[in-house]
Amino acid sequence: MLTLGIIGEHNLQEKYLNLIKKGIKTVEGRINDGKFAEYKKGDIIKFVENKNPQNFILCKILRVHHYKTFEEMLQKEGLGRCLPGVKIIEEGVNIYRSFTGYIEREKLHGVLAFTLSSME
């Protein structure tokens, strides 16, 4: 059930969800297709932990920026804002590309960086 103007609900790994809750991770990177391609500034997304749907966070999108690649996104947005704790851009790129289909979809559609603000 969507309420409070929430326009989407998406799974997120526990470590990244908790980093958003703490205000450490402020940028979420995704492929520019499907529902994510429709989001705009001001939209509200509910991120839910993959293995525990009771753990979630509501986020408001402050900015959406398009990039051709995850490498470009990480260079421009900052590794610490996208993937806190990751020290090397190449490692960050490999994290994104480890998700099923992300290598092909990145080439076809490019990527999006969502600057987020927790609504907690």
Secondary structure, 3 states (H helix, E strand, C coil): CCCCCEEEEEEECHHHHHHHHCCCCCEEEEECCHHHHHCCCCCEEEEEECCCCCCEEEEEEEEEEEECCHHHHHHHHCHHHHCCCCCCHHHHHHHHHCCCCHHHHHHHHCEEEEEEEECC
